[in-house]
Amino acid sequence: MRDLPGSSFRFLPILVTAVLSVSCASAQPPAMEDRHPCAGAVYRSLDFWLGSWRVENPEGKLQGTNLIEPTADGCAVRESWTGAAGGMGQSLFYYSRPEERWKQVWVTGTGFVKEKRQVKEHAGPGIRFQGEVVYPGRGTLLDRTTLTPGEDGTVRQVIEVSEDGGETWRTTFDGIYVPAVDEASAGG
């Protein structure tokens, strides 16, 4: 087939339209999800727990302090625990989009690790995490944590273990999170 004069211009309007479409599309601002991928309501599920806390047992005895703060531009929550007896631990909570649930990784200063995931069936209020955890000398147990916001601004954390596959549960930690008062701002 031989080239006819002007035949190479036959596709010019199509080419111009395609170039303009791509240019206009790239000039559009990114969608809100692209600019803030963790701005959705599901990423606010732990907001009731954010803050600096004094943690007491139900009788009012100090168990430790805990700082719960957003991290990774709001895509995760970091927990920094200091026990009254001196132990420490760190958690990272993050939302797994493929699983459509929150997950937790907890590591202590002794190297003890727990990994849990949100229990979707928990009727609430609050949020529950559960996982299988290997306890030295005790084998693999079910371990669950329930965080429940109180109407008075406190949060209750209950950690339980089950040695019989979830038939019965034994409480290993029961803490009431009371907002920590900054002594300098409280006049102290």
Backbone as a printed PyTorch tensor [residue, N CA C, xyz], in Angstrom:
tensor([[[  0.8440,  -1.1600,   0.0000],
         [  0.0000,   0.0000,   0.0000],
         [  0.8840,   1.2160,   0.0000]],

        [[  0.5410,   2.1490,  -0.8130],
         [  1.4030,   3.3150,  -0.8970],
         [  0.8190,   4.4680,  -0.1180]],

        [[  1.7020,   5.3250,   0.4130],
         [  1.2690,   6.4880,   1.1810],
         [  0.6510,   7.5110,   0.2620]],

        [[ -0.4920,   7.9720,   0.6580],
         [ -1.1400,   9.0520,  -0.0640],
         [ -0.7800,  10.3520,   0.6130]],

        [[ -0.6910,  11.4020,  -0.1320],
         [ -0.3820,  12.6910,   0.5010],
         [ -1.4260,  12.9920,   1.5890]],

        [[ -0.9500,  13.3420,   2.7900],
         [ -1.8390,  13.7190,   3.8880],
         [ -2.3980,  12.5430,   4.6690]],

        [[ -2.0890,  11.3230,   4.2490],
         [ -2.6710,  10.1750,   4.9480],
         [ -2.1270,  10.0300,   6.3660]],

        [[ -0.9300,  10.5100,   6.6410],
         [ -0.3870,  10.3880,   7.9960],
         [ -1.1140,  11.3150,   8.9670]],

        [[ -1.8700,  12.2590,   8.4320],
         [ -2.6200,  13.1710,   9.2900],
         [ -4.0200,  12.6450,   9.6090]],

        [[ -4.3790,  11.5410,   9.0230],
         [ -5.7010,  10.9740,   9.2200],
         [ -5.9400,  10.6340,  10.6910]],

        [[ -4.9220,  10.2120,  11.4220],
         [ -5.0680,   9.8220,  12.8190],
         [ -4.7200,  10.9590,  13.7930]],

        [[ -4.4060,  12.1230,  13.2890],
         [ -4.0360,  13.2560,  14.1240],
         [ -5.1340,  13.6350,  15.1280]],

        [[ -6.4020,  13.7410,  14.7460],
         [ -7.4290,  14.0860,  15.7450],
         [ -7.5250,  13.0440,  16.8670]],

        [[ -7.3460,  11.7860,  16.5240],
         [ -7.4010,  10.7360,  17.5360],
         [ -6.2110,  10.8670,  18.4810]],

        [[ -5.0350,  11.1190,  17.9260],
         [ -3.8320,  11.2700,  18.7300],
         [ -3.9490,  12.4720,  19.6630]],

        [[ -4.4190,  13.5990,  19.1630],
         [ -4.5700,  14.8040,  19.9850],
         [ -5.5590,  14.5470,  21.1150]],

        [[ -6.6790,  13.8990,  20.8100],
         [ -7.6790,  13.5820,  21.8420],
         [ -7.0780,  12.6900,  22.9190]],

        [[ -6.3050,  11.6960,  22.5210],
         [ -5.6960,  10.7780,  23.4960],
         [ -4.6970,  11.5090,  24.3860]],

        [[ -3.8490,  12.3510,  23.8070],
         [ -2.8580,  13.0970,  24.5750],
         [ -3.5420,  14.0390,  25.5510]],

        [[ -4.5730,  14.7480,  25.0910],
         [ -5.2900,  15.6560,  25.9770],
         [ -5.9860,  14.9050,  27.1050]],

        [[ -6.5220,  13.7440,  26.8280],
         [ -7.1930,  12.9490,  27.8590],
         [ -6.2130,  12.5390,  28.9470]],

        [[ -5.0520,  12.0720,  28.5510],
         [ -4.0360,  11.6630,  29.5180],
         [ -3.5470,  12.8750,  30.2970]],

        [[ -3.3150,  13.9970,  29.6370],
         [ -2.8350,  15.1950,  30.3120],
         [ -3.8560,  15.7060,  31.3080]],

        [[ -5.1110,  15.7390,  30.9240],
         [ -6.1610,  16.2200,  31.8290],
         [ -6.3360,  15.2760,  33.0040]],

        [[ -6.2580,  13.9870,  32.7430],
         [ -6.4260,  13.0120,  33.8190],
         [ -5.3080,  13.1470,  34.8450]],

        [[ -4.0790,  13.3640,  34.3860],
         [ -2.9690,  13.4690,  35.3200],
         [ -2.9620,  14.8160,  36.0360]],

        [[ -3.6760,  15.8130,  35.5000],
         [ -3.7430,  17.1150,  36.1460],
         [ -4.7790,  17.1450,  37.2620]],

        [[ -5.6380,  16.1380,  37.3310],
         [ -6.6510,  16.0850,  38.3750],
         [ -5.9880,  15.7920,  39.7160]],

        [[ -6.5120,  16.4000,  40.7940],
         [ -5.9270,  16.0800,  42.1000],
         [ -6.1950,  14.6250,  42.4330]],

        [[ -5.2930,  14.0080,  43.1990],
         [ -5.5150,  12.6050,  43.5610],
         [ -6.7800,  12.4740,  44.4060]],

        [[ -7.4030,  11.3350,  44.3240],
         [ -8.5980,  11.0810,  45.1200],
         [ -8.2350,  11.1490,  46.5970]],

        [[ -9.2270,  11.4520,  47.4420],
         [ -8.9850,  11.5630,  48.8780],
         [ -8.3050,  10.3150,  49.4240]],

        [[ -8.7160,   9.1360,  48.9720],
         [ -8.1170,   7.8960,  49.4520],
         [ -6.6430,   7.8200,  49.0760]],

        [[ -6.2650,   8.3760,  47.8970],
         [ -4.8660,   8.3590,  47.4860],
         [ -4.0300,   9.2910,  48.3560]],

        [[ -4.5950,  10.4450,  48.7390],
         [ -3.8480,  11.4060,  49.5520],
         [ -3.7770,  10.9580,  51.0080]],

        [[ -4.8260,  10.3520,  51.5130],
         [ -4.8960,   9.8900,  52.8980],
         [ -5.4730,   8.4730,  52.8940]],

        [[ -4.6630,   7.4990,  52.5620],
         [ -5.1930,   6.1370,  52.4040],
         [ -5.7780,   5.5450,  53.6860]],

        [[ -5.4870,   6.1310,  54.8340],
         [ -6.0020,   5.5880,  56.0910],
         [ -6.9590,   6.5730,  56.7640]],

        [[ -7.6920,   7.3290,  55.9590],
         [ -8.6100,   8.3310,  56.4950],
         [-10.0000,   7.7770,  56.7710]],

        [[-10.2770,   6.5590,  56.3690],
         [-11.6080,   5.9870,  56.5500],
         [-11.9450,   5.7080,  58.0060]],

        [[-13.2330,   5.5540,  58.2690],
         [-13.7320,   5.3370,  59.6300],
         [-13.1280,   4.0980,  60.2880]],

        [[-12.8360,   3.0590,  59.5140],
         [-12.2930,   1.8340,  60.0990],
         [-10.9480,   2.1060,  60.7830]],

        [[-10.2140,   3.1100,  60.3050],
         [ -8.9240,   3.4510,  60.8990],
         [ -9.0790,   4.2360,  62.2030]],

        [[-10.2880,   4.5810,  62.5810],
         [-10.5550,   5.2950,  63.8310],
         [-11.0870,   4.3540,  64.9100]],

        [[-11.0700,   3.0570,  64.6570],
         [-11.6390,   2.0750,  65.5890],
         [-10.9820,   2.0730,  66.9640]],

        [[ -9.7340,   2.4830,  67.0530],
         [ -9.0240,   2.4960,  68.3350],
         [ -8.8610,   3.9030,  68.9040]],

        [[ -9.5080,   4.8960,  68.3030],
         [ -9.3570,   6.2760,  68.7680],
         [ -9.7360,   6.4560,  70.2360]],

        [[-10.6930,   5.6860,  70.7330],
         [-11.1040,   5.8060,  72.1350],
         [ -9.9800,   5.4560,  73.0980]],

        [[ -8.9620,   4.7570,  72.6100],
         [ -7.8540,   4.2940,  73.4360],
         [ -6.6240,   5.1950,  73.3310]],

        [[ -6.6340,   6.1390,  72.4100],
         [ -5.4740,   7.0080,  72.2170],
         [ -5.2760,   7.9050,  73.4420]],

        [[ -4.0210,   8.0960,  73.8030],
         [ -3.7110,   9.0060,  74.8970],
         [ -2.6330,   8.4640,  75.8070]],

        [[ -2.3870,   9.2180,  76.8520],
         [ -1.4250,   8.8380,  77.8790],
         [ -2.2320,   8.3920,  79.0940]],

        [[ -1.9340,   7.1930,  79.5960],
         [ -2.7740,   6.5600,  80.6020],
         [ -2.0000,   6.1150,  81.8360]],

        [[ -2.6680,   6.1900,  82.9600],
         [ -2.2690,   5.5400,  84.2030],
         [ -3.1540,   4.3010,  84.2670]],

        [[ -2.5500,   3.1180,  84.4220],
         [ -3.3150,   1.8680,  84.3830],
         [ -3.3530,   1.2720,  85.7870]],

        [[ -4.5840,   1.0640,  86.2710],
         [ -4.7920,   0.5500,  87.6250],
         [ -5.5720,  -0.7530,  87.5570]],

        [[ -5.4120,  -1.5920,  88.5750],
         [ -6.2700,  -2.7760,  88.6580],
         [ -7.6380,  -2.3120,  89.1860]],

        [[ -8.6500,  -3.1800,  89.1860],
         [ -9.9820,  -2.7530,  89.6440],
         [-10.0170,  -2.2240,  91.0830]],

        [[ -9.0200,  -2.5640,  91.9000],
         [ -8.9520,  -2.0590,  93.2780],
         [ -8.2210,  -0.7160,  93.3690]],

        [[ -7.7240,  -0.2090,  92.2520],
         [ -7.0640,   1.0940,  92.2360],
         [ -5.5550,   1.0610,  92.3740]],

        [[ -4.9500,  -0.1280,  92.4170],
         [ -3.4930,  -0.2320,  92.5370],
         [ -2.8480,  -0.0130,  91.1750]],

        [[ -1.7830,   0.7980,  91.1430],
         [ -1.0780,   1.1010,  89.9010],
         [ -0.4630,  -0.1560,  89.3010]],

        [[ -0.7800,  -0.4250,  88.0420],
         [ -0.2000,  -1.5450,  87.2910],
         [  0.9120,  -1.0670,  86.3620]],

        [[  0.7840,   0.1900,  85.8870],
         [  1.7750,   0.7440,  84.9830],
         [  1.2240,   1.9540,  84.2620]],

        [[  1.9700,   2.3810,  83.2540],
         [  1.5400,   3.4910,  82.4120],
         [  1.5880,   3.0270,  80.9670]],

        [[  0.7780,   3.6720,  80.1430],
         [  0.7160,   3.2740,  78.7400],
         [  0.4770,   4.5050,  77.8850]],

        [[  1.2310,   4.6130,  76.8220],
         [  1.0440,   5.6730,  75.8430],
         [  0.5480,   5.0140,  74.5650]],

        [[ -0.6340,   5.4180,  74.1060],
         [ -1.2420,   4.8750,  72.9040],
         [ -1.3390,   6.0260,  71.9150]],

        [[ -0.6670,   5.9030,  70.7630],
         [ -0.6320,   7.0180,  69.8200],
         [ -0.6860,   6.5460,  68.3710]],

        [[ -1.2840,   7.3790,  67.5180],
         [ -1.2980,   7.0250,  66.1010],
         [  0.1160,   7.1320,  65.5420]],

        [[  0.3890,   6.3230,  64.5340],
         [  1.6920,   6.3610,  63.8740],
         [  1.4890,   6.0440,  62.3990]],

        [[  2.5370,   6.1790,  61.6140],
         [  2.5000,   5.8940,  60.1750],
         [  1.3670,   6.6750,  59.5010]],

        [[  1.2920,   7.9620,  59.7980],
         [  0.3020,   8.8540,  59.1870],
         [ -1.1280,   8.3640,  59.4090]],

        [[ -1.3860,   7.8240,  60.6100],
         [ -2.7320,   7.3760,  60.9560],
         [ -3.0850,   5.9830,  60.4740]],

        [[ -2.1330,   5.2730,  59.9010],
         [ -2.3970,   3.9220,  59.3900],
         [ -2.1880,   2.8420,  60.4420]],

        [[ -1.6460,   3.2050,  61.5950],
         [ -1.3880,   2.2290,  62.6550],
         [ -1.4600,   2.9300,  64.0050]],

        [[ -1.4720,   2.1340,  65.0570],
         [ -1.4830,   2.6460,  66.4240],
         [ -0.3490,   1.9510,  67.1750]],

        [[  0.4480,   2.7570,  67.8880],
         [  1.5730,   2.2180,  68.6510],
         [  1.2550,   2.2970,  70.1440]],

        [[  1.5510,   1.2120,  70.8430],
         [  1.3680,   1.1380,  72.2890],
         [  2.7400,   1.0300,  72.9370]],

        [[  2.9810,   1.8450,  73.9670],
         [  4.2440,   1.8080,  74.7130],
         [  3.9170,   1.6380,  76.1950]],

        [[  4.1010,   0.4170,  76.6990],
         [  3.7490,   0.0400,  78.0610],
         [  4.9710,   0.0400,  78.9570]],

        [[  4.8090,   0.5920,  80.1670],
         [  5.8150,   0.4880,  81.2140],
         [  5.1000,  -0.0020,  82.4610]],

        [[  5.4660,  -1.1880,  82.9240],
         [  4.8410,  -1.7650,  84.1070],
         [  5.3250,  -1.1150,  85.3820]],

        [[  4.4940,  -1.1370,  86.4100],
         [  4.8730,  -0.5620,  87.7040],
         [  6.0960,  -1.2680,  88.2850]],

        [[  6.2730,  -2.5510,  87.9550],
         [  7.4230,  -3.3090,  88.4490],
         [  8.6350,  -3.1750,  87.5270]],

        [[  8.5020,  -2.3800,  86.4480],
         [  9.6450,  -2.1070,  85.5860],
         [  9.6510,  -2.7950,  84.2370]],

        [[  8.7690,  -3.7430,  83.9940],
         [  8.7360,  -4.3830,  82.6780],
         [  8.2520,  -3.4200,  81.6030]],

        [[  8.5410,  -3.7470,  80.3600],
         [  8.0800,  -2.8960,  79.2730],
         [  7.6460,  -3.7430,  78.0890]],

        [[  6.8230,  -3.1350,  77.2420],
         [  6.3790,  -3.8000,  76.0320],
         [  5.9030,  -2.7920,  75.0070]],

        [[  5.9110,  -3.2190,  73.7650],
         [  5.4800,  -2.3750,  72.6480],
         [  4.5200,  -3.1650,  71.7770]],

        [[  3.4570,  -2.4960,  71.3270],
         [  2.5420,  -3.1060,  70.3660],
         [  2.4330,  -2.2310,  69.1420]],

        [[  2.1740,  -2.8680,  68.0310],
         [  1.7840,  -2.1690,  66.8240],
         [  0.4600,  -2.7810,  66.3880]],

        [[ -0.5540,  -1.9410,  66.2920],
         [ -1.8630,  -2.3430,  65.7960],
         [ -1.9880,  -1.7760,  64.3930]],

        [[ -2.4550,  -2.5740,  63.4620],
         [ -2.6270,  -2.0910,  62.0940],
         [ -3.8430,  -2.7670,  61.4760]],

        [[ -4.4490,  -2.0870,  60.5100],
         [ -5.6230,  -2.6310,  59.8350],
         [ -5.1760,  -3.3640,  58.5850]],

        [[ -5.5090,  -4.6410,  58.5020],
         [ -5.1780,  -5.4610,  57.3320],
         [ -6.3350,  -5.3490,  56.3310]],

        [[ -6.1130,  -4.6480,  55.2640],
         [ -7.1780,  -4.4940,  54.2570],
         [ -7.6190,  -5.8200,  53.6540]],

        [[ -6.6900,  -6.7210,  53.2860],
         [ -7.1420,  -7.9950,  52.7060],
         [ -8.0220,  -8.7980,  53.6590]],

        [[ -7.7270,  -8.7520,  54.9670],
         [ -8.5030,  -9.5100,  55.9440],
         [ -9.6710,  -8.7220,  56.5220]],

        [[ -9.6850,  -7.4200,  56.2500],
         [-10.7150,  -6.5180,  56.7650],
         [-10.8470,  -6.6160,  58.2800]],

        [[ -9.6890,  -6.5620,  58.9560],
         [ -9.6720,  -6.5970,  60.4140],
         [ -8.3540,  -6.0180,  60.9160]],

        [[ -8.3870,  -5.5690,  62.1780],
         [ -7.1930,  -5.0840,  62.8430],
         [ -6.3470,  -6.2630,  63.3020]],

        [[ -5.0400,  -6.0330,  63.3620],
         [ -4.1090,  -7.0380,  63.8670],
         [ -3.1660,  -6.3540,  64.8630]],

        [[ -2.5920,  -7.1620,  65.7450],
         [ -1.6800,  -6.6580,  66.7660],
         [ -0.4390,  -7.5370,  66.8280]],

        [[  0.6980,  -6.8810,  67.0030],
         [  1.9470,  -7.5730,  67.3200],
         [  2.4670,  -6.9340,  68.6060]],

        [[  2.6660,  -7.7460,  69.6340],
         [  3.1180,  -7.2940,  70.9520],
         [  4.4680,  -7.9320,  71.2440]],

        [[  5.4360,  -7.1320,  71.6750],
         [  6.7730,  -7.6270,  72.0090],
         [  7.1820,  -7.0080,  73.3450]],

        [[  7.6910,  -7.8500,  74.2510],
         [  8.1530,  -7.3450,  75.5410],
         [  9.6690,  -7.1940,  75.5380]],

        [[ 10.1650,  -6.5940,  76.6020],
         [ 11.6090,  -6.4350,  76.7730],
         [ 12.3290,  -7.7400,  77.0370]],

        [[ 11.5760,  -8.8300,  77.2590],
         [ 12.1840, -10.1450,  77.4450],
         [ 12.1530, -10.9690,  76.1530]],

        [[ 11.5750, -10.3950,  75.0820],
         [ 11.4990, -11.1050,  73.8050],
         [ 10.2260, -11.9120,  73.6270]],

        [[  9.3200, -11.8520,  74.5960],
         [  8.0390, -12.5430,  74.4730],
         [  7.1850, -11.8310,  73.4250]],

        [[  6.5800, -12.6080,  72.5240],
         [  5.8190, -12.0340,  71.4130],
         [  4.4180, -12.6320,  71.3740]],

        [[  3.4340, -11.7690,  71.0980],
         [  2.0540, -12.2000,  70.8520],
         [  1.6110, -11.5880,  69.5320]],

        [[  0.8770, -12.3490,  68.7680],
         [  0.2370, -11.8230,  67.5660],
         [ -1.2360, -12.1840,  67.6450]],

        [[ -2.0750, -11.1650,  67.4920],
         [ -3.5190, -11.3740,  67.5870],
         [ -4.2080, -10.6470,  66.4470]],

        [[ -5.4570, -11.0480,  66.2130],
         [ -6.2510, -10.3700,  65.1890],
         [ -7.6220, -10.0550,  65.7730]],

        [[ -8.2390,  -9.0380,  65.2100],
         [ -9.5520,  -8.6140,  65.6740],
         [-10.5740,  -9.7280,  65.5080]],

        [[-11.4000,  -9.9050,  66.5270],
         [-12.5000, -10.8580,  66.4720],
         [-13.7000, -10.0990,  65.9190]],

        [[-14.0610, -10.3820,  64.6770],
         [-15.1520,  -9.6420,  64.0400],
         [-16.4990,  -9.9070,  64.6990]],

        [[-16.6610, -11.0820,  65.2800],
         [-17.9430, -11.4640,  65.8620],
         [-18.1840, -10.8350,  67.2280]],

        [[-17.2120, -10.1120,  67.7800],
         [-17.3800,  -9.4850,  69.0990],
         [-18.4970,  -8.4540,  69.0220]],

        [[-19.4980,  -8.6190,  69.8690],
         [-20.6770,  -7.7500,  69.8390],
         [-20.4130,  -6.3720,  70.4420]],

        [[-19.3020,  -6.2040,  71.1270],
         [-18.9610,  -4.9040,  71.6750],
         [-19.7280,  -4.6190,  72.9500]],

        [[-19.5680,  -3.4740,  73.5170],
         [-18.8260,  -2.3550,  72.9480],
         [-17.3190,  -2.6180,  72.9680]],

        [[-16.5990,  -1.7890,  72.2760],
         [-15.1580,  -1.9380,  72.2240],
         [-14.7140,  -2.8710,  71.1200]],

        [[-13.5410,  -3.4240,  71.3050],
         [-12.9090,  -4.2470,  70.2810],
         [-12.1800,  -5.3950,  70.9700]],

        [[-12.1540,  -6.5470,  70.3180],
         [-11.4950,  -7.7330,  70.8840],
         [-10.4950,  -8.2800,  69.8720]],

        [[ -9.3440,  -8.7290,  70.4190],
         [ -8.2900,  -9.3710,  69.6350],
         [ -8.0590, -10.7550,  70.2090]],

        [[ -7.7320, -11.7090,  69.3450],
         [ -7.4580, -13.0680,  69.8280],
         [ -6.4110, -13.7200,  68.9410]],

        [[ -5.6110, -14.5850,  69.5420],
         [ -4.6160, -15.3290,  68.7920],
         [ -4.1390, -16.5280,  69.5880]],

        [[ -3.3850, -17.3660,  68.9220],
         [ -2.7280, -18.4890,  69.5860],
         [ -1.3350, -18.0320,  69.9580]],

        [[ -1.0030, -18.2250,  71.2350],
         [  0.2720, -17.7390,  71.7320],
         [  0.9960, -18.8930,  72.4140]],

        [[  2.2850, -19.0290,  72.1140],
         [  3.1020, -20.0470,  72.7610],
         [  3.6490, -19.4580,  74.0560]],

        [[  3.2490, -20.0580,  75.1670],
         [  3.7350, -19.6480,  76.4750],
         [  4.8120, -20.6440,  76.9130]],

        [[  6.0080, -20.1530,  77.2450],
         [  7.0750, -21.0600,  77.6790],
         [  6.6170, -21.9410,  78.8470]],

        [[  6.7950, -23.2410,  78.6880],
         [  6.4440, -24.1870,  79.7270],
         [  4.9580, -24.5190,  79.8140]],

        [[  4.1180, -23.8470,  79.0070],
         [  2.6780, -24.0880,  79.0770],
         [  2.0910, -24.4810,  77.7320]],

        [[  2.8720, -24.3850,  76.6800],
         [  2.3680, -24.7410,  75.3580],
         [  1.6160, -23.6100,  74.6870]],

        [[  0.8360, -23.9650,  73.6730],
         [  0.0800, -22.9890,  72.9010],
         [ -1.3030, -22.8020,  73.5120]],

        [[ -1.6180, -21.5590,  73.8390],
         [ -2.9020, -21.2160,  74.4440],
         [ -3.6010, -20.1760,  73.5800]],

        [[ -4.9170, -20.1180,  73.6900],
         [ -5.6480, -18.9990,  73.1060],
         [ -5.4720, -17.8090,  74.0390]],

        [[ -5.2450, -16.6530,  73.4730],
         [ -5.0120, -15.4390,  74.2400],
         [ -5.8850, -14.3580,  73.6210]],

        [[ -6.6930, -13.6870,  74.4320],
         [ -7.5340, -12.6260,  73.8790],
         [ -7.4750, -11.3830,  74.7520]],

        [[ -7.6110, -10.2620,  74.0950],
         [ -7.6180,  -8.9620,  74.7430],
         [ -8.8940,  -8.2460,  74.3370]],

        [[ -9.6080,  -7.6980,  75.3190],
         [-10.8050,  -6.9170,  75.0490],
         [-10.6030,  -5.5160,  75.5960]],

        [[-10.7900,  -4.5210,  74.7350],
         [-10.7000,  -3.1110,  75.1160],
         [-12.1060,  -2.5260,  75.0850]],

        [[-12.5430,  -1.9700,  76.2100],
         [-13.8990,  -1.4420,  76.3160],
         [-13.8660,  -0.0050,  76.8270]],

        [[-14.3880,   0.9470,  76.0310],
         [-14.4260,   2.3350,  76.5110],
         [-15.4930,   2.5120,  77.5860]],

        [[-15.1640,   3.2860,  78.6170],
         [-16.1230,   3.5960,  79.6750],
         [-16.7820,   4.9390,  79.4080]],

        [[-17.9620,   5.1230,  79.9310],
         [-18.6720,   6.3890,  79.7500],
         [-17.9680,   7.5460,  80.4430]],

        [[-17.1090,   7.2540,  81.4240],
         [-16.4000,   8.2780,  82.1880],
         [-15.0410,   8.6430,  81.5890]],

        [[-14.7450,   8.1600,  80.3670],
         [-13.4730,   8.4780,  79.7150],
         [-12.3680,   7.4830,  80.0080]],

        [[-12.6440,   6.4680,  80.8080],
         [-11.6660,   5.4220,  81.0690],
         [-11.7930,   4.3410,  79.9990]],

        [[-10.8430,   3.4480,  79.9860],
         [-10.8790,   2.2710,  79.1050],
         [-10.5100,   1.0720,  79.9620]],

        [[-11.2180,  -0.0260,  79.7860],
         [-10.8900,  -1.2450,  80.5130],
         [-10.2650,  -2.2290,  79.5340]],

        [[ -9.1310,  -2.8030,  79.9350],
         [ -8.4650,  -3.8340,  79.1400],
         [ -8.4570,  -5.1210,  79.9610]],

        [[ -9.0290,  -6.1700,  79.3670],
         [ -9.0220,  -7.4800,  80.0080],
         [ -8.2950,  -8.4400,  79.0760]],

        [[ -7.2750,  -9.1160,  79.6200],
         [ -6.5410, -10.1270,  78.8600],
         [ -6.8510, -11.4730,  79.5030]],

        [[ -7.2130, -12.4460,  78.6700],
         [ -7.6000, -13.7670,  79.1600],
         [ -6.8910, -14.8380,  78.3400]],

        [[ -6.7170, -16.0120,  78.9530],
         [ -6.1620, -17.1590,  78.2430],
         [ -7.1030, -18.3460,  78.4100]],

        [[ -7.0580, -19.2330,  77.4180],
         [ -7.8400, -20.4600,  77.4670],
         [ -6.9200, -21.6200,  77.1410]],

        [[ -6.9600, -22.6480,  77.9850],
         [ -6.1640, -23.8550,  77.7680],
         [ -6.9910, -24.9720,  77.1590]],

        [[ -8.2870, -24.7150,  76.9330],
         [ -9.1720, -25.7560,  76.4120],
         [ -9.8900, -25.3330,  75.1200]],

        [[ -9.1760, -24.5800,  74.2960],
         [ -9.7240, -24.2040,  72.9890],
         [-10.8580, -23.2040,  73.0330]],

        [[-10.9700, -22.4420,  74.1140],
         [-11.9850, -21.4120,  74.2030],
         [-13.2230, -21.8000,  74.9850]],

        [[-13.2270, -22.9970,  75.5620],
         [-14.3800, -23.4080,  76.3790],
         [-14.4550, -22.5720,  77.6590]],

        [[-13.3070, -22.3850,  78.3020],
         [-13.2500, -21.5640,  79.5090],
         [-12.0920, -20.5750,  79.3710]],

        [[-12.2040, -19.4490,  80.0660],
         [-11.1960, -18.3910,  80.0040],
         [-10.7860, -18.0020,  81.4210]],

        [[ -9.4870, -17.7060,  81.5810],
         [ -8.9480, -17.2490,  82.8570],
         [ -8.3260, -15.8680,  82.6400]],

        [[ -8.7130, -14.9040,  83.4530],
         [ -8.2000, -13.5370,  83.3350],
         [ -6.7640, -13.4740,  83.8530]],

        [[ -5.8660, -12.9290,  83.0250],
         [ -4.4710, -12.7570,  83.4350],
         [ -4.1270, -11.2900,  83.6710]],

        [[ -4.9600, -10.3910,  83.1630],
         [ -4.7450,  -8.9500,  83.3630],
         [ -6.0890,  -8.2550,  83.2870]],

        [[ -6.3430,  -7.3640,  84.2400],
         [ -7.5590,  -6.5600,  84.2460],
         [ -7.1410,  -5.1500,  84.6250]],

        [[ -7.1170,  -4.2640,  83.6510],
         [ -6.6300,  -2.9090,  83.8860],
         [ -7.6500,  -1.8530,  83.5110]],

        [[ -7.7310,  -0.8400,  84.3530],
         [ -8.5670,   0.3240,  84.0910],
         [ -7.6220,   1.4560,  83.6780]],

        [[ -7.8190,   1.9510,  82.4750],
         [ -7.0020,   3.0390,  81.9420],
         [ -7.6390,   4.3630,  82.3300]],

        [[ -6.9140,   5.1300,  83.1380],
         [ -7.3690,   6.4400,  83.5860],
         [ -6.4770,   7.4700,  82.8930]],

        [[ -7.0690,   8.5020,  82.2790],
         [ -6.2090,   9.5030,  81.6180],
         [ -5.1450,  10.0260,  82.5700]],

        [[ -3.8890,  10.0260,  82.1140],
         [ -2.7860,  10.5220,  82.9330],
         [ -2.8790,  12.0430,  83.0140]],

        [[ -2.6450,  12.5590,  84.1850],
         [ -2.6660,  14.0080,  84.3980],
         [ -1.2220,  14.4830,  84.3860]],

        [[ -0.9560,  15.4440,  83.5150],
         [  0.3760,  16.0420,  83.4670],
         [  0.5220,  16.9230,  84.7140]],

        [[  1.4160,  16.5280,  85.6400],
         [  1.5460,  17.2240,  86.9020],
         [  1.9270,  18.6840,  86.7230]],

        [[  2.7000,  19.0120,  85.6730],
         [  3.0990,  20.3960,  85.4500],
         [  1.8750,  21.2490,  85.0990]],

        [[  0.9690,  20.6980,  84.2660],
         [ -0.2130,  21.4720,  83.8820],
         [ -1.2830,  21.4270,  84.9680]],

        [[ -1.1700,  20.4890,  85.9310],
         [ -2.1360,  20.3890,  87.0050],
         [ -1.7150,  21.2570,  88.2070]],

        [[ -0.6250,  21.9780,  88.0450],
         [ -0.1780,  22.8430,  89.1230],
         [  0.6910,  22.1430,  90.1410]],

        [[  1.1640,  20.9300,  89.8160],
         [  1.9490,  20.1450,  90.7790],
         [  3.3190,  20.1650,  90.4470]]])
